[in-house]
Amino acid sequence: MTNRPFKTGESREQASLLPPRIEDYVGPDNPVRAIESFIGALDLAKLGFRHADRAADEMGQPPYDPADLLKLYLYGYINRVRSSRRLEQEAVRNLELIWLLRNLRPGYRTIANFRKENWEALKAVNRSFVLLIRELGLVGGAVVAIDGSFFHGDASKASIFTRKRLAEQIAKLDLEIEAYGKSLEDNDAAEAKADRADGPGHGGGGDGSDVGAKVAALMAKRSRAQADLDRLDESGETQLSLTDPDARLLVKGGQGVAGYNVQVAIDDKHKLIVADEVVNDSSDVGQLHAMAKAAKDALQAETLQVLADEGYYSSLQLKACEDDAITAYVPVPEGNERRLEKQGRFSLKDFSYDPAGDAYRCPASELLRPMERRWQNASGRIEIRYASSTKTCRTCPLRARCLSPKASSRTIARWEHEDVLDRHRARMRGAGELMSRRAALAEHPFGTLKCRAGYRHFLVRGFDKVRGEWSLMALCYNFTRVLNILGFEGFVACMAKAFRSPLAARPAPAGCLQLLLEAFWANITVRLPIRRFGPSPVG
C-alpha cells in the first residue's frame, strides 16, 4: 500500500461510465426539497405571477417558469443571497440550486425583473404561507406583539429634501449669487477705471466671463431648488426624495435613516409573523389599529390581545381597537406628568373624576366643573374642559403646587370617550408580565433578519417593489422558523395530517386551503424520493 501525505481526490481526467445524477446532489432531507414542494403546491396563476398561465402553443421564445424564479429567490433569501447578480452566479456553481432549478441558468436581468414585476404576487405568497401555518396550528391566535423597525432604502440622506432644508439651500444660494454679483460690479468698475487711465481696450480683461458662468450655474441650481419646494407645497408632502420617490428621512432617538418603517405583528406561540406592512412615517402612533386588525383577520380570531410599546400610544387608536374587540396593552406616556412632578406640582393623577357628579375633585377637595362648550384638539378629539373656581383657587393653600404663576384657575381636558382610556389605564396597572413578553416577541424577528441574515436595507425602489421584497423577507423568516420548529420530517408529517383531516372539521374559510394542501401532498409524493413518515409530535 502506497503511503500518502494527504488524502487525494479523483482525477479530473478520469472518465466515468455512469455519471452522477443531479438528483444525487442533495440528500433526501435537504431543506431545498421543502422549497421545491411548497412552491410546486402553489397556484401561481391565481396568485398573480406574470407568465404563470402561459399556454404551450404560444408563439415566441418561452420565458422562464415563474415557479423556478420563485424557488431561486426563496432559496437565495433564506441563505442571505439577495443580489440578482449573485443569484445568477449561485445558479451556476451552487449544487443545491442546480438541483432546484434543474440546471437552468437565468441571467441577472431576468432575475431582477421578476422581483420588480411580481411584487403583488410575492405579497400573496406570503399571505398564503400565513394561512398555512395557521392551519397547521403553529399560531396561538390569542396574543400578538406589534413593533416597527427602520430599514434603509435604496436612497441616501442627501437625496431627500425637507421644506426647511430647501429653504436653507435657497437662502444660501441667494447669498452666493449676491456675492458673485458684487464681484461682477467690482470687476466692471475696475475695467472702467483702467479704460479712463490707459484708453479704451487697455482694461486688462478680468475674469468677468468666468464669474458670469458661475452666477448662471447658481441661478439654475436655485431654480431647481425652488421648483422642488413648489412641488412640496402643491402635494402637501413634508419631504421630497430625488432617488426613491417613496423613501423618507426617518428619525428616532436622534438617529436618521433614509428608507422605510417596517411594521410587523408577531404571534406569541412560535414568534411567527402573521401580519406586516411597510410605511414611510417615522412615527408608530397611527399604526396600532391597522396592524392589530390585520393580525386579527389573518388569525381569524374573535378577540385578540395586542402588545405594543409606548410609541404606539394614541387614544383614537385605542378606541378603534376596542371597537373591533381588540384589547390593547400600550404603556401610557408620562412625559408631562413627570415634568409637573419634577416642578413639585400636581399632575392629572392627583385629580379624581366623579362620574356621578361629572366633576373632578382636586387635592384640596374642591370641584372642577364642566364648561358648556366642547373643544376639538389638534389630533381631532372632542374634549370637555373642567375648570375650577377662580375665587376658590385665589385663597387655596395649595395654589403654588397646582397653578403656574400666571394662571388664575386649573383646567383639565377630558376626552368624550375617556372611559376607554380609564379601562386601558386600569389594565396597564397589572400588565408588567405582558410588557416583558412583548419585548421578547417583538424584537425576535427584526433581530433575526437584521443581525443573522444581515437584511438592513432594501434593494428596490418605490412602495410597491419594497413591499414585495419585504414579503420575501417575511416569508423566508417564517419558512425557516417552521422548518426549525417541526424539522423536515415533522414538516412533511404535518402537511400529511393537515391534508388528511376531515374537511367537515375545518373552519369554513379553510376550503381554499384544502386545495393548497392537496396539491402540496401530491407534490410531496411525486417530487420527493423519500420514505413516508407518520405524524410526529410538535414541540
C-alpha positions as CSV (number, residue, x, y, z in Angstrom):
1,M,0.0,0.0,0.0
2,T,1.4,3.3,-1.0
3,N,1.9,5.9,1.7
4,R,0.4,9.3,1.0
5,P,1.0,12.5,3.0
6,F,-2.6,13.7,2.4
7,K,-5.9,12.3,1.1
8,T,-6.2,12.7,-2.6
9,G,-9.3,13.4,-4.7
10,E,-10.3,11.9,-8.0
11,S,-8.6,12.9,-11.2
12,R,-10.4,15.4,-13.2
13,E,-9.5,13.5,-16.3
14,Q,-11.0,10.2,-15.1
15,A,-13.7,9.0,-17.4
16,S,-16.9,7.7,-15.8
17,L,-19.2,5.1,-17.3
18,L,-22.2,6.2,-15.2
19,P,-22.0,9.9,-14.4
20,P,-23.7,11.1,-11.2
21,R,-27.3,12.4,-11.4
22,I,-28.3,15.9,-10.4
23,E,-30.7,14.1,-8.1
24,D,-27.7,12.9,-6.1
25,Y,-26.5,16.4,-5.3
26,V,-28.9,16.8,-2.4
27,G,-29.9,14.5,0.4
28,P,-33.4,13.2,1.0
29,D,-34.0,15.6,3.9
30,N,-32.3,18.7,2.4
31,P,-34.4,21.9,3.0
32,V,-34.4,22.6,-0.7
33,R,-36.8,19.7,-1.2
34,A,-39.3,21.6,1.1
35,I,-38.9,24.7,-1.0
36,E,-39.5,22.6,-4.2
37,S,-42.7,21.1,-2.8
38,F,-44.1,24.2,-1.2
39,I,-43.8,26.3,-4.4
40,G,-44.9,23.3,-6.5
41,A,-48.1,23.3,-4.5
42,L,-49.0,26.9,-5.2
43,D,-51.3,28.1,-8.0
44,L,-49.0,30.8,-9.3
45,A,-51.6,32.0,-11.9
46,K,-54.2,32.7,-9.2
47,L,-51.5,34.4,-7.1
48,G,-50.9,36.7,-10.0
49,F,-47.4,35.8,-11.2
50,R,-46.6,37.0,-14.7
51,H,-46.4,34.3,-17.4
52,A,-47.8,31.7,-15.0
53,D,-50.8,31.0,-17.2
54,R,-48.9,30.9,-20.5
55,A,-50.0,28.2,-22.9
56,A,-47.6,25.7,-24.5
57,D,-48.7,26.7,-28.1
58,E,-48.0,30.4,-27.7
59,M,-45.6,31.9,-30.2
60,G,-42.1,33.3,-29.4
61,Q,-39.3,32.4,-27.1
62,P,-40.7,30.8,-24.0
63,P,-40.0,32.6,-20.7
64,Y,-38.7,31.1,-17.5
65,D,-41.3,29.4,-15.4
66,P,-42.1,31.8,-12.5
67,A,-42.1,28.8,-10.2
68,D,-38.3,28.3,-10.9
69,L,-37.5,32.0,-10.4
70,L,-39.6,32.0,-7.1
71,K,-37.6,29.0,-6.0
72,L,-34.4,30.8,-6.8
73,Y,-35.4,33.9,-4.7
74,L,-36.8,31.8,-1.8
75,Y,-33.6,29.8,-1.6
76,G,-31.5,33.0,-2.0
77,Y,-33.2,35.0,0.7
78,I,-33.1,32.0,3.1
79,N,-29.3,31.8,2.5
80,R,-28.6,35.5,2.7
81,V,-28.1,36.0,-1.1
82,R,-30.4,38.8,-2.5
83,S,-28.5,40.4,-5.3
84,S,-29.6,39.4,-8.8
85,R,-26.0,39.1,-10.0
86,R,-25.1,36.9,-7.0
87,L,-28.1,34.7,-7.6
88,E,-27.0,34.4,-11.3
89,Q,-23.6,33.2,-10.1
90,E,-25.0,30.8,-7.5
91,A,-27.3,29.2,-10.1
92,V,-24.2,28.1,-12.0
93,R,-22.0,26.9,-9.1
94,N,-24.3,26.0,-6.2
95,L,-25.2,22.3,-6.3
96,E,-28.4,22.8,-4.4
97,L,-29.6,25.5,-6.8
98,I,-28.5,23.4,-9.8
99,W,-30.8,20.7,-8.4
100,L,-33.6,23.1,-7.5
101,L,-33.6,24.8,-11.0
102,R,-32.7,21.6,-12.9
103,N,-29.6,23.3,-14.2
104,L,-31.4,26.4,-15.5
105,R,-29.2,29.5,-15.6
106,P,-31.3,32.7,-15.8
107,G,-29.5,36.0,-16.3
108,Y,-29.4,38.7,-13.7
109,R,-31.7,41.0,-15.6
110,T,-34.4,38.2,-15.8
111,I,-33.9,37.6,-12.1
112,A,-34.1,41.3,-11.1
113,N,-37.2,41.9,-13.3
114,F,-39.0,39.0,-11.7
115,R,-38.8,40.6,-8.3
116,K,-39.8,44.0,-9.6
117,E,-42.7,42.9,-11.8
118,N,-44.3,40.4,-9.3
119,W,-44.4,42.4,-6.1
120,E,-48.1,41.9,-5.6
121,A,-47.8,38.2,-6.2
122,L,-45.0,38.0,-3.7
123,K,-47.3,39.5,-1.1
124,A,-49.9,36.9,-2.0
125,V,-47.4,34.1,-1.4
126,N,-46.5,35.5,1.9
127,R,-50.2,35.6,2.9
128,S,-50.8,32.1,1.7
129,F,-48.0,30.8,4.0
130,V,-49.5,32.6,7.0
131,L,-52.8,30.7,6.2
132,L,-50.8,27.5,6.0
133,I,-49.1,28.0,9.4
134,R,-52.5,28.8,10.9
135,E,-54.0,25.6,9.5
136,L,-51.1,23.7,11.0
137,G,-51.8,25.1,14.4
138,L,-48.5,26.9,14.7
139,V,-50.1,30.1,15.9
140,G,-51.8,30.7,19.2
141,G,-54.2,33.3,17.9
142,A,-54.7,35.0,21.3
143,V,-51.8,37.3,21.8
144,V,-49.7,39.2,19.3
145,A,-46.9,41.8,19.7
146,I,-46.6,44.7,17.3
147,D,-43.4,46.6,16.6
148,G,-41.7,48.6,13.9
149,S,-38.1,49.0,12.7
150,F,-36.4,51.2,10.2
151,F,-34.8,49.7,7.1
152,H,-32.5,51.6,4.7
153,G,-34.0,52.3,1.3
154,D,-32.1,52.5,-2.0
155,A,-31.5,56.2,-1.4
156,S,-29.1,58.4,0.6
157,K,-29.9,61.0,3.1
158,A,-28.5,63.7,0.8
159,S,-31.1,62.8,-1.8
160,I,-34.1,63.6,0.5
161,F,-35.1,67.2,1.0
162,T,-37.5,68.8,3.5
163,R,-39.1,72.2,3.3
164,K,-36.6,73.5,5.9
165,R,-33.6,72.1,4.0
166,L,-34.8,73.5,0.7
167,A,-35.4,76.9,2.2
168,E,-32.0,76.9,3.7
169,Q,-30.4,75.9,0.4
170,I,-32.3,78.7,-1.4
171,A,-31.1,81.3,1.2
172,K,-27.5,80.1,0.9
173,L,-27.7,80.3,-2.9
174,D,-29.1,83.8,-2.7
175,L,-26.1,84.9,-0.6
176,E,-23.7,83.3,-3.1
177,I,-25.4,84.9,-6.1
178,E,-25.3,88.2,-4.3
179,A,-21.6,87.9,-3.6
180,Y,-20.8,87.0,-7.2
181,G,-23.0,89.9,-8.4
182,K,-21.0,92.3,-6.2
183,S,-17.8,90.7,-7.7
184,L,-19.1,91.5,-11.2
185,E,-19.9,95.1,-10.3
186,D,-16.4,95.5,-8.8
187,N,-14.8,94.0,-12.0
188,D,-16.8,96.3,-14.2
189,A,-15.7,99.3,-12.1
190,A,-12.1,98.2,-12.3
191,E,-12.3,97.9,-16.1
192,A,-13.9,101.3,-16.4
193,K,-11.2,102.9,-14.3
194,A,-8.5,101.3,-16.4
195,D,-10.1,102.5,-19.6
196,R,-10.1,106.0,-18.4
197,A,-6.4,105.8,-17.4
198,D,-5.0,103.9,-20.4
199,G,-7.6,104.4,-23.0
200,P,-10.2,102.0,-24.5
201,G,-9.1,98.5,-24.9
202,H,-6.4,98.5,-22.2
203,G,-8.6,97.4,-19.3
204,G,-6.9,94.2,-18.6
205,G,-9.9,91.8,-19.4
206,G,-10.5,90.5,-15.9
207,D,-12.5,87.3,-15.2
208,G,-16.0,88.6,-15.8
209,S,-16.9,85.8,-18.1
210,D,-15.9,83.2,-15.5
211,V,-17.9,84.9,-12.8
212,G,-20.9,85.2,-15.1
213,A,-20.8,81.5,-15.8
214,K,-20.7,80.7,-12.1
215,V,-23.7,83.0,-11.5
216,A,-25.7,81.3,-14.2
217,A,-24.9,77.9,-12.7
218,L,-26.0,79.1,-9.3
219,M,-29.2,80.6,-10.7
220,A,-30.1,77.3,-12.4
221,K,-29.4,75.5,-9.1
222,R,-31.7,77.9,-7.3
223,S,-34.4,77.4,-9.9
224,R,-34.3,73.7,-9.3
225,A,-34.5,74.1,-5.5
226,Q,-37.4,76.5,-5.8
227,A,-39.2,74.1,-8.2
228,D,-38.7,71.3,-5.6
229,L,-40.1,73.5,-2.9
230,D,-43.1,74.4,-5.0
231,R,-43.7,70.6,-5.6
232,L,-43.8,70.0,-1.9
233,D,-46.2,72.9,-1.4
234,E,-48.5,71.6,-4.1
235,S,-48.5,68.0,-2.9
236,G,-48.7,68.7,0.8
237,E,-45.9,66.3,1.5
238,T,-43.2,67.1,4.0
239,Q,-40.3,65.5,2.2
240,L,-39.1,65.0,-1.4
241,S,-36.8,62.2,-2.5
242,L,-34.9,62.5,-5.7
243,T,-33.8,58.9,-5.9
244,D,-36.6,56.7,-4.4
245,P,-39.8,58.7,-4.6
246,D,-41.4,56.9,-1.6
247,A,-38.3,56.8,0.7
248,R,-38.3,59.3,3.6
249,L,-35.8,60.6,6.1
250,L,-36.9,58.7,9.3
251,V,-35.6,60.0,12.6
252,K,-36.0,58.3,16.0
253,G,-33.8,58.6,19.1
254,G,-31.5,61.1,17.4
255,Q,-30.7,58.7,14.5
256,G,-31.8,59.2,11.0
257,V,-32.4,56.6,8.2
258,A,-33.3,57.3,4.6
259,G,-35.8,54.5,4.0
260,Y,-38.9,52.8,5.3
261,N,-40.6,51.8,8.6
262,V,-41.5,48.1,8.6
263,Q,-44.4,47.1,10.8
264,V,-45.0,43.5,12.0
265,A,-47.4,41.6,14.2
266,I,-45.9,38.5,15.8
267,D,-47.9,35.7,17.3
268,D,-46.8,34.6,20.8
269,K,-46.8,30.8,20.3
270,H,-43.8,30.4,18.0
271,K,-42.8,34.1,17.2
272,L,-44.1,33.8,13.6
273,I,-45.0,36.9,11.6
274,V,-48.8,36.9,11.0
275,A,-49.2,40.5,9.6
276,D,-46.9,43.1,8.2
277,E,-46.8,46.4,6.4
278,V,-44.3,48.9,5.1
279,V,-44.9,52.6,5.7
280,N,-42.7,55.7,5.3
281,D,-43.7,57.5,8.5
282,S,-41.1,57.6,11.3
283,S,-43.8,57.6,14.0
284,D,-45.7,54.5,15.1
285,V,-48.6,56.4,16.6
286,G,-51.1,55.8,13.8
287,Q,-50.2,52.1,13.1
288,L,-51.6,50.3,16.1
289,H,-55.2,49.6,15.0
290,A,-54.3,48.8,11.3
291,M,-51.7,46.2,12.4
292,A,-53.9,44.8,15.1
293,K,-56.9,44.5,12.7
294,A,-54.7,42.8,10.0
295,A,-53.4,40.3,12.6
296,K,-56.9,39.6,13.9
297,D,-58.2,39.0,10.3
298,A,-55.2,36.7,9.5
299,L,-55.7,34.7,12.6
300,Q,-59.5,34.7,12.3
301,A,-59.8,35.4,16.0
302,E,-62.9,36.7,17.6
303,T,-60.9,38.6,20.2
304,L,-57.2,39.4,20.4
305,Q,-54.7,40.8,22.9
306,V,-52.2,43.2,21.3
307,L,-48.9,44.3,23.0
308,A,-47.0,47.4,21.8
309,D,-44.5,49.8,23.2
310,E,-45.1,53.4,24.2
311,G,-44.5,54.8,20.7
312,Y,-47.9,53.3,19.6
313,Y,-50.0,55.1,22.3
314,S,-52.9,57.0,20.8
315,S,-56.3,57.5,22.4
316,L,-58.0,57.3,19.0
317,Q,-56.2,54.1,18.1
318,L,-57.1,52.5,21.5
319,K,-60.8,53.3,20.9
320,A,-60.6,51.8,17.4
321,C,-59.1,48.6,18.8
322,E,-61.7,48.3,21.5
323,D,-64.5,48.8,18.9
324,D,-63.0,45.8,17.0
325,A,-62.8,43.5,20.1
326,I,-59.1,44.0,20.3
327,T,-57.6,44.5,23.8
328,A,-54.5,46.7,23.5
329,Y,-51.7,46.9,26.1
330,V,-49.7,50.1,25.4
331,P,-47.7,51.9,28.2
332,V,-49.0,55.3,28.9
333,P,-46.5,58.2,28.1
334,E,-45.9,60.2,31.3
335,G,-43.7,62.9,29.9
336,N,-45.9,65.8,31.0
337,E,-46.8,64.1,34.3
338,R,-43.1,63.7,35.2
339,R,-42.4,67.3,34.2
340,L,-45.0,68.6,36.6
341,E,-43.8,66.2,39.4
342,K,-40.3,67.5,39.0
343,Q,-41.6,71.0,39.4
344,G,-43.3,70.0,42.6
345,R,-46.8,70.5,41.1
346,F,-49.9,68.3,41.0
347,S,-50.4,66.2,37.8
348,L,-53.6,64.7,36.4
349,K,-53.4,61.6,38.5
350,D,-53.8,63.7,41.6
351,F,-57.3,64.7,40.4
352,S,-60.1,62.2,40.8
353,Y,-63.1,62.0,38.5
354,D,-66.6,61.6,39.9
355,P,-68.8,60.1,37.1
356,A,-72.0,60.6,39.1
357,G,-71.5,64.3,39.5
358,D,-69.5,64.7,36.3
359,A,-66.8,66.7,38.0
360,Y,-63.1,66.4,39.0
361,R,-62.0,66.8,42.6
362,C,-58.7,68.4,43.3
363,P,-56.2,67.6,46.1
364,A,-57.8,70.4,48.2
365,S,-61.2,68.6,47.8
366,E,-62.6,71.3,45.6
367,L,-64.6,70.5,42.4
368,L,-63.7,71.3,38.8
369,R,-67.0,71.5,36.9
370,P,-67.5,71.1,33.1
371,M,-67.8,74.0,30.7
372,E,-70.7,74.2,28.3
373,R,-68.6,74.4,25.2
374,R,-66.8,71.5,23.5
375,W,-63.3,71.7,22.0
376,Q,-61.5,69.8,19.3
377,N,-57.8,69.3,19.9
378,A,-55.0,69.0,17.3
379,S,-55.5,65.2,17.0
380,G,-59.2,65.6,16.3
381,R,-60.5,64.5,19.7
382,I,-63.6,66.2,21.0
383,E,-62.9,67.3,24.6
384,I,-64.8,68.6,27.6
385,R,-62.9,71.0,29.8
386,Y,-63.4,71.2,33.5
387,A,-62.4,74.4,35.3
388,S,-62.0,75.3,39.0
389,S,-63.4,78.4,40.6
390,T,-61.1,81.4,40.3
391,K,-62.2,82.7,43.7
392,T,-61.5,79.4,45.4
393,C,-58.1,79.0,43.8
394,R,-57.1,82.5,44.8
395,T,-57.3,81.6,48.5
396,C,-56.2,77.9,48.2
397,P,-53.2,77.0,50.4
398,L,-52.1,74.5,47.7
399,R,-52.2,77.1,44.9
400,A,-48.4,77.1,44.4
401,R,-48.3,73.4,43.8
402,C,-51.3,73.4,41.5
403,L,-51.2,76.5,39.3
404,S,-48.5,78.2,37.3
405,P,-47.6,81.8,38.4
406,K,-49.7,83.4,35.6
407,A,-52.7,81.0,35.9
408,S,-55.8,82.0,37.9
409,S,-57.6,78.6,37.8
410,R,-56.9,75.0,37.0
411,T,-58.3,73.4,33.8
412,I,-58.5,69.7,32.9
413,A,-59.4,68.4,29.4
414,R,-61.4,65.2,29.3
415,W,-62.0,63.3,26.1
416,E,-65.6,62.4,25.4
417,H,-64.5,58.7,25.3
418,E,-62.3,59.0,28.3
419,D,-63.8,55.8,29.7
420,V,-61.8,53.9,27.0
421,L,-58.6,55.4,28.5
422,D,-59.8,54.7,32.1
423,R,-60.2,51.0,31.2
424,H,-56.8,51.0,29.5
425,R,-55.1,52.6,32.5
426,A,-56.6,50.0,34.8
427,R,-55.4,47.2,32.5
428,M,-51.9,48.6,32.4
429,R,-51.5,48.6,36.2
430,G,-51.2,44.8,36.2
431,A,-49.5,44.3,32.8
432,G,-45.9,44.1,33.8
433,E,-45.5,40.5,32.8
434,L,-47.2,41.1,29.4
435,M,-44.9,44.0,28.7
436,S,-41.9,41.7,29.4
437,R,-43.3,39.2,26.9
438,R,-43.8,42.0,24.3
439,A,-40.1,42.8,24.3
440,A,-39.1,39.1,23.8
441,L,-41.7,38.7,21.0
442,A,-41.3,41.9,19.1
443,E,-37.6,42.1,18.9
444,H,-37.0,38.5,17.7
445,P,-37.9,38.8,14.0
446,F,-36.1,42.0,13.5
447,G,-33.1,40.8,15.4
448,T,-33.0,37.6,13.3
449,L,-33.5,39.4,10.0
450,K,-31.1,42.2,10.7
451,C,-28.3,40.5,12.7
452,R,-28.4,36.9,11.5
453,A,-29.4,37.5,7.9
454,G,-28.0,41.0,7.5
455,Y,-31.2,42.4,6.0
456,R,-30.9,46.1,6.9
457,H,-31.8,47.7,3.6
458,F,-34.0,47.2,0.5
459,L,-32.5,46.7,-3.0
460,V,-35.5,48.1,-4.9
461,R,-37.3,51.5,-5.0
462,G,-40.9,52.5,-4.6
463,F,-43.6,51.4,-2.2
464,D,-44.9,48.5,-4.3
465,K,-41.5,46.9,-5.0
466,V,-40.3,47.5,-1.4
467,R,-43.4,45.8,-0.1
468,G,-42.8,42.9,-2.5
469,E,-39.2,42.5,-1.3
470,W,-40.3,42.7,2.4
471,S,-42.8,39.9,1.7
472,L,-39.9,37.8,0.5
473,M,-38.0,38.6,3.8
474,A,-41.0,37.8,6.0
475,L,-41.8,34.6,4.0
476,C,-38.2,33.3,4.4
477,Y,-38.2,34.1,8.1
478,N,-41.5,32.2,8.7
479,F,-40.4,29.4,6.4
480,T,-37.1,28.9,8.1
481,R,-38.7,29.1,11.5
482,V,-41.4,26.5,10.7
483,L,-38.7,24.1,9.4
484,N,-36.7,24.6,12.6
485,I,-39.8,24.1,14.8
486,L,-41.0,21.0,13.0
487,G,-37.9,19.6,11.4
488,F,-38.1,18.3,7.8
489,E,-39.8,15.1,8.8
490,G,-42.3,16.9,11.1
491,F,-43.0,19.4,8.3
492,V,-43.9,16.6,5.9
493,A,-45.9,14.8,8.5
494,C,-47.9,17.9,9.5
495,M,-48.7,18.5,5.8
496,A,-50.0,15.0,5.5
497,K,-52.0,15.3,8.7
498,A,-53.5,18.6,7.7
499,F,-54.5,17.2,4.3
500,R,-56.0,14.0,5.6
501,S,-58.0,15.6,8.4
502,P,-61.8,15.6,7.6
503,L,-62.9,18.7,5.7
504,A,-66.0,18.9,7.9
505,A,-63.9,19.5,11.0
506,R,-62.2,22.5,9.4
507,P,-63.4,26.1,9.6
508,A,-65.4,27.3,6.6
509,P,-62.7,29.7,5.3
510,A,-60.2,26.8,5.0
511,G,-61.8,25.4,1.9
512,C,-59.4,27.2,-0.4
513,L,-56.5,26.0,1.8
514,Q,-57.7,22.4,1.2
515,L,-56.8,22.7,-2.5
516,L,-53.4,24.1,-1.5
517,L,-52.7,21.2,0.9
518,E,-54.0,18.7,-1.6
519,A,-51.6,20.0,-4.3
520,F,-48.8,20.1,-1.7
521,W,-49.1,16.5,-0.7
522,A,-49.4,15.4,-4.3
523,N,-46.1,17.2,-5.0
524,I,-44.5,15.7,-1.9
525,T,-45.3,12.2,-3.2
526,V,-44.2,12.9,-6.7
527,R,-41.1,15.1,-6.2
528,L,-39.6,13.7,-3.0
529,P,-37.9,10.3,-3.3
530,I,-38.1,9.8,0.5
531,R,-40.0,7.4,2.8
532,R,-43.3,8.4,4.2
533,F,-43.3,9.4,7.8
534,G,-46.0,9.1,10.3
535,P,-47.2,12.1,12.4
536,S,-44.6,13.2,14.9
537,P,-45.3,15.3,18.0
538,V,-44.8,19.0,17.6
539,G,-42.9,20.7,20.3
